[in-house]
Amino acid sequence: MIAKISSGKDTAGLIRYLFDTKKAKDHTDPHLVASWDGFAPDPGRADDFTATKKLLVADLDLHVKQARRLGRAPKQHMWHCSIRAAKTDRILSDDEWAAIARRVVAATGIAPEGDPDGCRWVAVRHAPDHIHIAATKVRGDLRTARHWNDYLTADKELAAIEKEYGLFQVVRGDRTAAKRPTRAEHEKARRAGQQQTARERLRTTVRTVVAVAASTEEFVRLLTDLDGVLVEVQNFPSGDLRGYKVALEGDTNAAGEPIWFSGSELAPDLSLPKIQQRLAAIEPQPTDQQTGRRRLNPWHQATAAAERIPHHLDQGDDEAAQAHLASFGEALDALPRLAPKDIRPQLQHAAIAFERATRSRIRNNDQHARALRGAVRAMRAHPVTGDGAVLAMFLDAAVLVVIAAARWHQQRQHDQQVIAAHQTLVHLQTAYDRSAAAPLAALAQRTPPPVTVERHAQQISAILPDYAERVVSDPVWPALAAALTEAETAGHDPERLLQQAADQRALDDADSPARVLTWRVNRLTQRPAPSAQALAAQARSTVATRAARPVPIDPGTPPRPGPAAGPGRRR
């Protein structure tokens, strides 16, 4: 069950709407199912509808008028709560709806149970699947009702009602979701032939700009340069940026003025302070001149950072985990600007869906996700080219991140976020399948001779015995064998690469371990192959480390006497 609560100042207008059957064609048989005392006049069952309606309005407004004479009546004196059952729920009787209405007005503080001075209210049913509760907020003692947090208390009561009545149990949020568009906004978008409301379109636009901006100044500049978007910034007297608001060109009110939305009205994390906090947590990318060597492709850096996210989620630091999910959401927001046109719609849907999974009641510490944010900003200068292998590589890692995110949210009972992650997975998988087809086919065409393929299969069996059978029987296996051969030709040790690829993250969540290994080997091959001196140094380091490890001694075995200490010897 879902409750929607609002306030107003027109008792007669609300009652007129609830009992109307002419303009509201979906209203059938409107009538009262409950009221504050059980004896309220019911226009839906009276012979004289108009007179009875006026009488009902007068009865509801009685305490409001008395309080108004004393100057104590609230301006918004009407309280309106609609309660709708799920489509799959059975049809409830009038008596059941009456009991539900009484519980809701009691839980919200409108008419506490056993309180003779509770507010006056009525519950109207004009459809099989929902009721409306109309109440005036002035109590019998002429005090205003204490109904703070009424949506939360009503929602909590409805959750209990769903269990008791055997109804569909709605997935409830944690009040961190972006504000939903109103019915009026949806109707306006439909009339304009738009699938999304202005609020939703602006939210997506701003989120994408934040994902690629490297500073607050660049964020404002990129936003201002967009076609079809109006931007207005506010500054403090000192000249520092105070806030911003955006509107779509042509989206105006009745007076012809643009309909503005502040960042916080679009989403909780799009307010200027939140944006500034995120942009401050970006790891600067060194230039080739600063490092003295060729810098890694930022797509490879972003993929490496994404591959580490499932590990971070398992470490028990919820603030760090939430920060990594937020930075990953920014990476998804940026992808539609960087990817080929044919998969942009799927990537856009994935970013929009995952947006809900980037926030929860857990505070995120943005300092834990600097590397991915920095790599994503650097990707702007490296758009996807050629066969799109870098994009497919990142999307393959992204699929595993989303699976881990769904598991992390599920462990913390973040129901809406879990659903959002599952929805994201569908779009990401589709985008990956489209982007990976060409580069994997190109790799498979370079499959080495059977003898080399067999040698790589033996290496897989030695290093990954639990996955060997799945890997070599996978359709992607020829591409993986080709990637290992090319890595070997470039001077890399295939066994060492396989071990590094396996150590990066367990393959348990992967539908295709061969596919994951292919992209990991491909990415690791982009690094310069270690020289003979480096390999020798690594070997000496490994031997020294093993020699330094203490040998376990059986406590029941007496120590054996060793040789006497002397020059060059240690006990």
Residue pairs with C-beta under 8 A, 6 or more apart in sequence:
1 83
1 84
1 85
1 86
1 89
1 100
1 158
1 161
1 162
1 167
1 170
2 83
2 84
2 158
2 170
3 81
3 82
3 83
3 104
3 151
3 154
3 155
3 158
4 81
4 82
4 84
5 79
5 80
5 81
5 108
5 150
5 151
5 154
6 80
7 76
7 78
7 79
7 80
7 137
8 14
8 76
8 78
8 80
9 75
9 76
9 77
9 78
10 78
11 57
11 60
11 61
11 64
11 77
11 78
11 134
11 136
12 53
12 54
12 57
14 78
14 80
14 134
15 43
15 53
15 56
15 57
15 60
15 134
16 53
17 24
18 27
18 30
18 124
18 126
18 132
18 134
19 27
19 30
19 43
19 44
19 49
19 53
19 124
19 126
20 27
20 30
21 27
21 28
21 30
21 126
24 126
26 127
27 126
27 127
28 126
28 127
29 44
29 125
29 126
30 43
30 44
30 124
30 125
30 126
31 42
31 44
31 45
31 124
31 125
31 126
32 40
32 42
32 44
32 45
32 122
32 123
32 124
32 125
33 94
33 95
33 97
33 98
33 101
33 123
33 124
33 125
33 131
34 97
34 98
34 101
34 102
34 122
34 123
35 120
35 121
35 122
35 123
36 111
36 118
36 119
36 120
36 121
36 122
40 56
40 59
40 120
40 122
41 52
41 55
41 56
41 59
42 52
42 56
43 49
43 52
43 53
43 56
44 124
46 52
56 122
59 120
60 120
60 121
60 122
60 134
60 135
60 136
61 136
62 120
63 119
63 120
63 136
63 138
63 139
63 140
63 142
64 73
64 77
64 136
64 137
64 138
65 73
66 138
66 142
67 73
67 138
67 142
67 144
70 142
72 138
72 142
72 143
72 144
73 138
74 137
74 138
74 144
76 137
77 136
77 137
77 138
78 134
78 135
78 136
78 137
79 110
79 119
79 121
79 133
79 134
79 135
79 136
79 137
79 145
79 147
79 150
80 132
80 133
80 134
80 135
81 104
81 108
81 132
81 133
81 135
81 150
81 154
82 130
82 131
82 132
82 133
83 100
83 101
83 104
83 130
83 131
83 132
83 133
83 154
83 158
84 129
84 130
85 92
85 129
85 130
85 167
85 168
86 167
86 168
86 170
87 129
88 168
89 129
89 167
89 168
90 167
91 128
91 129
92 100
92 165
94 125
96 165
97 123
97 125
97 131
98 123
100 131
100 158
100 161
101 121
101 123
101 131
101 133
102 111
102 113
103 157
103 161
104 133
104 154
104 157
104 158
105 111
105 118
105 119
105 121
105 133
105 135
106 112
106 113
107 153
107 154
107 156
107 157
108 147
108 150
108 153
108 154
108 157
109 145
109 146
109 147
109 148
109 150
109 153
110 118
110 119
110 121
110 133
110 135
110 137
110 145
110 147
110 150
111 118
111 119
111 121
111 135
112 118
116 140
117 139
117 140
117 141
117 143
118 139
118 140
118 145
119 135
119 136
119 137
119 138
119 139
119 145
120 135
120 136
121 133
121 134
121 135
121 136
122 133
122 134
122 135
123 131
123 132
123 133
124 131
124 132
124 133
124 134
125 131
125 132
126 132
137 144
137 145
137 147
138 144
138 145
139 145
152 175
155 172
158 170
159 169
159 170
159 172
161 167
162 168
162 169
162 170
163 169
171 415
171 416
171 419
172 415
172 416
173 415
173 416
174 360
174 361
174 414
174 416
176 268
176 359
176 360
176 361
177 356
177 359
177 416
178 203
178 266
178 267
178 268
178 355
178 356
179 199
179 265
179 266
179 267
181 189
181 197
181 199
181 200
185 197
185 198
185 199
186 197
188 197
188 198
189 195
189 196
189 197
189 198
194 201
196 204
198 247
198 248
198 251
198 259
198 261
199 261
199 265
199 266
201 248
202 229
202 246
202 247
202 248
202 261
202 266
203 266
203 267
203 270
204 348
204 351
204 352
205 223
205 226
205 229
205 246
206 223
206 246
206 263
206 266
206 270
207 267
207 270
207 333
207 351
207 355
208 333
208 334
208 336
208 337
208 351
209 219
209 222
209 223
209 226
210 219
210 270
210 275
210 278
210 279
210 330
210 333
211 330
211 331
211 333
211 334
211 376
212 222
212 334
212 337
212 376
212 377
212 380
213 219
213 222
213 279
213 377
214 279
214 282
214 377
215 279
216 241
216 272
216 275
216 276
216 279
219 275
219 279
220 231
220 233
220 241
220 244
223 229
223 231
223 244
223 246
224 231
228 248
228 249
229 246
229 247
229 248
229 249
230 246
230 247
230 248
230 249
230 258
230 260
231 244
231 245
231 246
232 244
232 245
232 246
232 247
232 260
233 241
233 242
233 243
233 244
234 241
234 242
234 243
234 244
234 245
235 241
235 242
236 242
241 272
242 272
243 262
243 263
243 271
243 272
244 262
244 263
244 272
245 260
245 261
245 262
245 263
246 260
246 261
246 263
246 266
247 258
247 259
247 260
247 261
248 258
248 259
249 258
251 258
251 259
252 258
252 259
253 259
262 271
263 270
263 271
263 272
263 274
263 275
264 270
264 271
267 355
268 274
268 359
269 275
269 278
269 326
269 358
269 359
277 366
278 326
278 330
278 366
278 373
280 366
281 323
281 366
281 367
281 369
281 370
281 373
282 370
282 373
282 374
282 377
283 370
283 371
283 373
283 374
284 374
285 295
285 298
285 374
285 375
285 377
285 378
286 295
287 295
288 294
288 295
296 526
296 527
297 382
297 390
297 526
298 375
298 376
298 378
298 379
298 381
298 382
299 375
299 379
299 382
299 390
299 391
299 393
299 394
300 390
300 393
300 523
300 526
301 371
301 374
301 375
301 378
302 331
302 372
302 375
302 376
302 379
302 394
303 390
303 393
303 394
303 397
303 519
303 523
304 523
305 371
305 372
305 375
306 328
306 331
306 372
306 394
306 397
306 398
306 401
307 397
307 400
307 504
307 505
307 520
308 504
308 505
309 324
309 325
309 328
309 372
309 401
309 404
309 405
310 400
310 401
310 403
310 404
310 505
310 509
311 505
312 320
312 321
312 324
312 368
313 321
313 324
313 325
313 404
313 405
313 407
313 408
314 404
315 321
317 368
318 362
318 412
319 362
319 363
319 364
319 365
319 368
320 365
320 368
321 362
321 408
322 360
322 362
322 363
322 364
322 365
323 364
323 365
323 366
323 367
323 368
323 369
324 368
324 369
324 372
325 357
325 358
325 364
325 405
325 408
326 358
326 359
326 364
326 366
326 369
327 366
327 369
327 372
327 373
327 376
328 354
328 358
328 369
328 372
328 398
328 401
328 405
329 351
329 354
329 355
329 357
329 358
330 372
330 373
330 376
331 372
331 376
331 394
331 398
332 347
332 350
332 351
332 354
332 398
332 424
333 351
333 355
334 376
334 379
334 380
335 347
335 350
335 351
335 391
336 344
336 347
336 348
336 351
337 380
338 379
338 380
338 383
338 384
338 391
339 347
339 384
339 391
339 431
339 435
340 384
340 388
340 391
340 435
342 434
343 431
343 434
343 435
346 427
346 428
346 430
346 431
346 434
347 427
347 428
347 431
349 427
350 424
350 427
350 428
350 431
353 420
353 423
353 424
353 427
354 402
354 405
354 420
354 421
354 424
355 420
356 416
356 417
356 419
356 420
357 402
357 405
357 406
357 409
357 417
357 418
357 420
357 421
357 424
359 417
360 409
360 412
360 414
360 417
362 412
382 390
384 390
384 391
387 438
387 439
387 442
388 435
388 438
388 439
389 439
389 522
391 435
392 432
392 435
392 436
392 439
392 440
392 519
393 519
393 522
393 523
395 428
395 431
395 432
395 435
395 436
396 432
396 436
396 515
396 516
396 519
397 519
398 428
398 432
399 425
399 428
399 429
399 432
400 505
400 509
400 510
400 516
402 421
402 424
402 425
402 428
403 421
403 425
403 509
404 509
405 417
405 421
406 418
406 421
406 422
406 425
409 417
409 418
409 421
410 418
436 515
440 476
440 479
440 515
440 518
441 479
443 478
443 479
443 482
443 483
443 518
443 522
444 476
444 478
444 479
444 482
445 482
446 482
446 485
446 486
447 453
447 478
447 479
447 481
447 482
448 456
448 481
448 482
448 485
452 481
452 485
453 478
453 481
456 480
456 481
456 484
456 485
456 494
457 468
457 472
457 481
459 484
459 494
459 495
459 498
460 467
460 468
460 471
460 472
460 498
461 468
462 495
463 495
463 498
463 499
463 502
464 471
464 498
464 502
464 507
464 513
467 507
467 513
470 513
470 514
471 477
471 480
471 513
471 514
471 517
472 514
474 480
474 512
474 513
474 514
474 515
476 512
476 514
476 515
476 518
477 514
479 514
479 518
480 514
480 517
480 518
480 521
483 518
483 521
483 522
483 525
484 494
484 497
484 498
484 521
485 494
486 525
487 494
487 497
487 521
487 524
487 525
488 494
490 525
490 529
491 529
491 530
492 524
492 525
492 529
492 530
493 535
497 521
497 524
497 525
498 517
498 521
500 520
500 524
501 516
501 517
501 520
501 521
501 524
502 517
504 520
507 513
507 516
507 517
510 516
530 538
553 559
562 571
563 569
565 571
